[in-house]
């Protein structure tokens, strides 16, 4: 069975632990009436590892991709498998914030731990505004606080929450398109701030862990892990 044991990554002379993750890639802005392309990957972003779909852990490839359009209930989007991703499209019908989410509990346990893979992407259509946190229908979230186009060497503020509460004193991993990565600990409000150096797509990742007893597909577990990601673009 493929292991979800954490792998050791050395970056800029430092080391950190992180696991495989599921993430969504799409443009952070869209246009009314124009199809929006979406791709879902599984692997390790920092090392540009995008695993082939038939090698994804457990039943992770059986995820469901949801779209929440402004003022509407979430709907399921159809996905099509590629070599190392699943793809989907949707067409915005009006201005506002469009939310793409995945929340999938892997069928197999990692030892005695239950794993849930969460991924979010936001698409702004029309004038950018503050992100509506309540419109993101997942338990664990990590994302910038503003829906705008971020630029290199400009500050990005990020918020991490679990079940509506700030993830205080929790490590958020920031991965850059150049292979650089860093862990930043949130404050009491679940916030971090960093300045991206290079243009390109960045990935944010945070995990919520708790001691919890239960059964999952007939197997007992004593801990639960929820890993959430958010990817966004940085321009020059």
GUBA-231892 format. One record per residue: residue in one letter; x, y negated, z of N, C-alpha, C in turn. Coordinates in steps of 0.05 Angstrom, whole numbers, plus 5000, padded with zeros to 4 digits. Layout:
// residues N
AXYZXYZXYZ...
END
This chain:
// residues 236
X501750245000500050005000501849755000X500949564983502549324982502549175008X504749095017504948965043504348665042X503248565064502848275067504748165088X506948325093508848225112510147975102X510647785119511747535111514547565100X515147415078517747425065519447185073X522047225075523747005083524646845059X524246585061524946405039527046205049X529346185035531345985042531045745023X530645505034530245275018531845045030X533644925013535244705022536644755048X537645005051539245075075537645155099X534945145096533245225119531545465111X530345595131528745825125525945795136X524045925123521345915133519846175125X517746225139516146475133513546395120X512846545099510246505087509446755072X506846775067505847015054504746945026X504147155011502847114985500246954990X499446804970497046644972495546644946X493046564948491246534925490946234921X491146134896490745844892489445794865X488245554864486845464840488345234827X488645254800489845034785487844924765X487444664766485744514747486544224748X485844074728486343784729484743664751X485943464765484543344788482543134780X482343074754480342894744479043024719X476542944714475043054692473342844679X471842924658470142734643467342864639X465342694640462642794636462442914608X461243154606460843284580463243414569X465543414583467943544573468643784590X469044014577469544264592472144234608X471944324633474244324652475444604654X477944624648479344884649480344944678X479945194687480645274714482145534712X484345564728485745824731486245884760X486046144766486446234793488846434793X490746374811493246544812493546664840X495146874841495947004866498947054865X500346974886503247024887504546834906X506946744899508446564916509246324899X508046094904508345864887511245764888X512445774911515145654914517245784896X516846034890518746184873517546234845X515346084839514046114813513246404807X512446544828511546824825508546834823X507646894799504846934793504347224786X503347374804503147664800501147744778X501747954764499948054744497348144758X495048104746492548144759492148434769X493248624756492948904764494648974788X496348784797498048824820497248654844X495048514842494148354864493448524888X493948424912493548574937490648664940X490348914949487749024956485748964934X483448854942481348784922481148484918X483348344921483248044919482247954892X482748114871481848034844478848044841X477448144861474548154860473347904874X474847694877473947444888471647324873X470247144885468146984872469046694872X468846564848469446284845466846124846X466645934864464245774867464745484859X462745364847462745074840460544934855X461344714869459344544882459444274868X457244214853457043964838455843754856X456243494851455143284868452043314872X451243334897448443344904447043604897X448543814891447444064884448444294901X447044514901447944754915450144884899X451945034912454145164898453045384880X454445424858453745634838456245804832X455746054825457946234818458846184789X461446164785462546134758463646404749X463246464723464346704711467246674707X468846874713471746874709472547084689X474747024675475847204655478747274661X479447534663482147594670484147534647X486547434655488747404637491047584646X493447544637495647714645496347684675X496447434685497147384713495347174726X492847144716490946954726488147034718X486246894730483446904721482746624713X481146594691480446334682477446294682X476646034683473845964682473645684671X471245604664470745324655468045224667X467844964669465344844676465244564663X462944464658462644204645461144004663X462543804673461243604691458843464677X456643434691454343314680454043024689X455542944708455442664718457842594735X458042354744460342264760460142374788X462442394802462442484829464642684834X464542814858466543014866465543294861X467043444845466443724840468443894856X467344094869468944264888468944554878X471344654874471744934867472845084892X471645304899472545454923472545754918X474345884932474546174935474946234964X473446434974473846525002473346825001X475546975002475347264999476847415021X475447595035476647765054477648015040X480248065042481348305029480148555042X479548755026478449005037480349155055X482949155048484949295064485949115086X486549235108487749095130490749085126X492048885138494948875139495748975167X496149235170496549345197493949345211X493749175232491149145247490148865244X490848725222490048455217488248435193X486048285195484248235173485147985159X485347995132486347765117484047645100X483947375101482047235084483547025068X483247035042484646845024482646625015X483446385020481746155015483245964996X481845864976483045674957480945464950X481945214947480144984941481444814920X479744694903480744494884478444284881X479244034879477343814876477743684849X475543624835475743484810474043234812X475243004807473842744809473042664780X470442594778469442494752468442214757X469442024741468741744746470641624766X469741414779471441274798472141444822X474641464829475541624852474641494878X474141664898473241564924474341744945X473541684970474441854992473242134989X474642334997473742614995471542665015X469342785006467142865023467743145035X468843145059469643395072467343595075X464943485080462643665085461743815060X462643725036461843855011463744075004X465744145021467644355015466744595032X465444795020464145015035466045255041X468245195056469945415065470645355094X471545565108472045535137474645395143X476745445127479345315131479945145107X480744895112481244705091483944555095X485244505073487644335074487744185047X487643915049487543755024488143465030X488843315010489243025014486642885023X486942665036484542525046483242345025X484542295003483442124982483442274955X481242234940481042344914482142144894X484642154888485941964870488342104857X489441964837491842064825494241974841X495642164852498042104869500442074851X502341904861504741854846507241934861X509341994847511942074860512841844877X513941924900515141734920513041554933X510541634931508341494945507241674966X506441564988505541725011502941875005X502742125014500342295012499542375040X497142315048496042395074494342645070X494742845087493443105084492043175111X489743295109488243375132487743675131X488143805154487644095156485644145178X483544305172481444365191480744665190X479544765212478445035213475845025227X473745115214471045115225470244835234X471044635219470244355225471944215245X473844355257475544235277478444195266X479843985275482543945265484344175273X486144255255488144455261490544295272X490544245298492644095311495144255316X497444125314500044255319500344515304X499644505278499744735260501444675236X503044865228504844825205503344825179X503744615163502744605135505144625117X505044815099507244845079506644685054X508644535046508444375021510444485001X509344574978511044684957511044504932X513344444921513544264899513944424873X513644294850514044434824517044494819X518844384835521744424831522744644849X520944784863521845004881522544914909X522444654914522944544940520544594958X520944644983518744695002519444585030X517444535045517844435072515344485089X515844545115513644575134513444325150X511044215153510543975168508344035188X508843975214506944035235504843805237X502343885238500143695240500143555267X498943315268498543185294495943285307X495043145328492643235342490143215325X490243055304487943025287488043215262X490043385262490443565239491543435214X493043215218494043055196497043085192X497943075167500743045160500942835139X503342735135503942545114506642615102X506742615075509342655061509342505035X511742475024512042324999513242524978X511742594958512742774937514942634921X517142774916519442664902519142684872X518142924863518042984835515142974825X514642904800512042934788511443224783X508943294780508143574775506043664795X505543924795503544034812504744124839X503444034861504244114888502144304900X503044474917501244654931501544614961X499244594974499044575003497944845014X499044935036498145185047498145175078X496045275090495845285119494545545127X495145645151493945895160492745855188X490445975192489145985219489146275228X490146315252490346595263489046605290X487746825296486546865322486447155329X486647215355486247485366483247535366X482447745351479647795348479248085342X477548225357477048505353474548545335X474648745318472348805301472949035283X470949095265471349305245470849175218X472349275198472249175171472549405152X470449455137470349685119471149945134X470049975158470450225173473050235188X474750025187477250025201477249805223X478549865245478649675267480949485264X480549235272482649035272482648885298X484848765305485048605330486048325325X486348245300487147975294486047905266X485547645263484447545237486247315227X486847325202488547115189486946995166X486946735165485646585143487746395131X488446445106490346275092488946105071X489245845073487945655054489945495038X489345455013491045304995489545074981X491044884971490044674955492344574937X491844564911493944464892492944204879X494844024874494143774862496443664846X495843474829497843364811499043104821X501543064815502942814822504142704795X503642454790504642334765507142184771X508442084750510941934752510341664764
END
